[in-house]
Amino acid sequence: MASNDPVEEALGALRPLADGTAATAAGDGYEPIGQAVTRRLREAIIEGQLAPGTRIRQEAVAHHLGTSRIPVREALRALETEGLVVLVPHSGARVARLDFAELTELYRIREAIEPMAIAASAPLLSDEQLSELRELVEIVEHSFDDPLKWLEYDRLFHVKSYQAAPLPRVLEMVDRLWNTTQHYRRAYNNTLDADDIEIVRVEHRVILDALERRDGEDAESRQRSHIRRTRLTLTAHQEVFTT
């Protein structure tokens, strides 16, 4: 009989083991149960199996995996730091909702600090780092139809474009902001049509060009425009936000 609990249905790819590890359905190895729970819940949220606002019951997850609530609780805390889950005292965990005011604030912060990071990074990137960025641009361009892959490699391209910046506190802030805006990035990906995808491709290419010329000022300008356009694109799709 099929489960009526969306969490249990989403966790169907995990098979609990007696030794406290979990195997993926594809049989591609083992991992600690806490990491397995975190990974599977993350995938279920990013892929849309667990919709914004869905309540995640610790009991359901623990029962399905045959484990205690402890690794489940740890997984939910980890997902909260990524901005994918909201923990409410005396209420439990829910998948984060898309909120227009939050989107606007977070992306305006990104527009302020990420251009600073790329401007500082551009002159200091090594040839090896630039080569890796070229490869990542190619991967991103071929992953728009795979949300998980796109989310991973688009983030990797941008984060690695900042990696040479001697600004450790700024880079820590950037990492937290990317975690917090993960569900907005997924929603953004779902709004793109063929013309939008071409614009993203061109934007990535001009950012890469500025980096290859080690032109921090141009990279800063291009990155600011790229983030702003993402914000404005989502702003135009009010249907994705909580009413």
C-alpha positions in Angstrom: 0.0 0.0 0.0 1.4 3.4 -1.0 2.3 5.8 1.8 0.3 9.0 2.2 3.2 10.8 3.8 5.2 12.8 1.2 8.4 12.5 3.2 8.2 8.7 3.3 7.5 8.6 -0.4 10.5 10.9 -1.1 12.8 8.8 1.0 12.0 5.7 -1.0 15.4 5.6 -2.6 17.1 4.9 0.7 17.4 1.4 2.2 18.3 1.3 5.9 21.0 -1.1 7.0 21.6 -2.7 10.4 25.1 -1.3 10.8 23.9 2.3 10.9 24.7 3.1 7.3 22.4 3.6 4.3 22.8 2.4 0.7 21.4 4.2 -2.2 18.9 2.4 -4.4 21.5 2.6 -7.3 23.9 0.5 -5.1 26.7 3.1 -5.5 28.2 2.6 -2.1 27.5 3.3 1.6 27.5 6.4 3.7 26.8 7.3 7.4 23.1 7.4 8.0 23.2 11.1 9.0 24.8 12.1 5.7 22.4 9.9 3.8 19.3 11.5 5.5 20.7 14.9 4.8 21.5 14.1 1.1 18.1 12.5 0.4 16.1 15.2 2.0 18.1 17.9 0.2 17.5 16.1 -3.2 13.8 15.8 -2.4 13.5 19.5 -1.7 15.6 20.6 -4.7 13.8 18.3 -7.1 10.4 19.5 -5.8 9.3 16.2 -4.3 8.9 18.1 -1.0 7.1 21.3 -1.9 7.6 24.6 -0.1 5.8 24.6 3.2 5.7 20.8 3.5 6.0 19.7 7.1 8.9 17.2 7.7 8.1 14.9 10.6 11.1 13.5 12.3 9.2 10.4 13.3 8.3 9.6 9.7 11.9 10.0 8.5 13.3 8.0 11.4 10.7 5.2 11.0 11.3 4.9 7.3 15.1 4.6 7.7 14.9 2.4 10.8 17.0 4.8 12.8 16.6 7.1 15.8 15.6 10.7 15.6 19.1 11.9 16.3 20.5 11.7 12.7 17.2 13.1 11.4 17.4 16.0 13.8 21.1 16.6 12.7 20.0 16.5 9.0 17.3 19.0 9.5 19.7 21.4 11.3 22.2 21.0 8.4 19.4 21.8 5.9 18.4 24.8 7.9 21.9 26.3 7.5 21.5 25.8 3.8 18.2 27.7 3.8 16.2 24.7 2.6 14.4 24.0 5.9 12.8 26.2 8.6 12.8 24.9 12.2 10.1 26.4 14.3 10.1 25.9 18.1 7.3 23.6 19.3 6.1 23.2 15.6 8.8 21.2 13.8 10.4 21.5 10.5 9.0 22.7 7.2 10.4 23.1 3.7 11.3 26.8 3.3 8.8 28.9 1.4 9.6 31.4 -1.3 9.1 34.8 0.1 9.3 37.9 -2.0 10.6 40.3 0.6 13.3 37.7 1.6 14.3 37.3 -2.1 14.7 41.0 -2.6 16.7 41.5 0.5 19.0 38.5 0.0 19.7 39.2 -3.6 20.4 42.9 -3.0 23.0 41.8 -0.4 24.5 39.5 -3.0 24.6 42.3 -5.5 26.6 44.3 -3.0 29.2 41.8 -1.8 29.7 39.3 -4.6 30.9 41.9 -7.1 33.4 43.0 -4.4 34.6 39.4 -4.2 35.1 38.8 -7.9 36.8 42.2 -8.3 39.4 41.2 -5.7 39.7 37.7 -7.1 40.1 38.4 -10.8 43.7 39.7 -10.8 44.9 36.8 -8.6 43.4 33.8 -10.3 46.0 31.3 -11.5 46.2 29.7 -14.9 45.0 26.4 -13.4 42.1 28.1 -11.7 41.0 29.8 -14.9 41.2 26.5 -16.8 38.9 25.0 -14.2 36.5 27.9 -14.6 36.4 27.3 -18.4 35.5 23.7 -17.8 32.8 24.6 -15.4 31.2 27.0 -17.9 31.0 24.2 -20.4 29.4 21.9 -17.8 26.8 24.5 -16.8 25.8 25.1 -20.4 25.0 21.4 -20.8 23.1 21.0 -17.6 20.0 23.3 -17.8 17.7 20.3 -18.2 19.1 18.7 -15.1 18.2 20.9 -12.0 20.4 19.1 -9.5 23.5 19.3 -11.8 22.8 22.9 -12.8 22.4 24.0 -9.2 25.7 22.3 -8.3 27.9 23.4 -11.1 26.4 26.9 -11.5 27.2 27.5 -7.9 30.7 26.0 -8.3 31.5 28.3 -11.2 30.6 31.4 -9.3 32.1 30.4 -6.0 35.4 29.4 -7.7 35.4 32.7 -9.5 35.8 34.3 -6.1 38.3 31.9 -4.7 41.4 34.0 -5.1 40.0 37.0 -3.2 41.9 37.7 0.0 38.6 38.4 1.8 37.9 35.4 4.0 35.0 37.1 5.9 33.3 38.1 2.6 33.7 34.6 1.2 32.1 33.1 4.3 29.2 35.5 3.9 28.9 34.5 0.2 28.8 30.9 1.1 26.0 31.4 3.6 24.0 33.5 1.2 24.2 30.8 -1.5 22.9 28.3 1.0 20.1 30.6 2.0 19.1 31.3 -1.6 19.2 27.7 -2.9 15.4 27.3 -3.2 15.2 30.6 -5.0 17.9 29.4 -7.5 15.8 26.3 -8.1 12.7 28.4 -8.7 14.7 30.6 -11.1 15.9 27.6 -13.1 12.3 26.5 -13.5 11.3 29.9 -15.0 13.8 29.9 -17.8 12.8 29.6 -21.4 15.2 29.2 -24.4 15.9 32.9 -24.7 16.6 33.2 -20.9 19.0 30.2 -21.1 20.9 31.9 -23.9 21.2 35.1 -21.9 22.6 33.1 -18.9 25.1 31.5 -21.2 26.3 34.8 -22.6 26.5 36.3 -19.1 28.7 33.4 -17.9 30.9 33.8 -21.0 31.4 37.5 -20.5 32.2 37.0 -16.8 34.7 34.3 -17.8 36.2 36.7 -20.4 36.8 39.4 -17.8 38.4 36.9 -15.5 40.7 35.6 -18.2 41.8 39.2 -18.8 42.1 39.5 -15.1 40.0 42.7 -15.3 38.5 43.0 -11.8 36.5 46.1 -12.6 34.8 44.5 -15.6 34.2 41.3 -13.8 32.6 43.3 -10.9 30.2 45.0 -13.3 29.3 41.8 -15.1 28.7 39.9 -11.9 26.5 42.7 -10.5 24.3 42.7 -13.6 24.1 38.9 -13.6 22.8 38.8 -10.0 20.4 41.7 -10.6 18.9 40.1 -13.7 18.2 36.9 -11.7 16.4 38.9 -9.0 14.4 40.8 -11.6 13.5 37.6 -13.5 12.1 36.1 -10.3 10.3 39.3 -9.4 8.4 39.0 -12.7 7.2 35.5 -11.6 5.0 36.4 -8.6 3.3 33.0 -8.9 6.3 31.2 -7.3 6.0 33.2 -4.1 4.0 32.5 -0.9 0.7 34.4 -0.9 
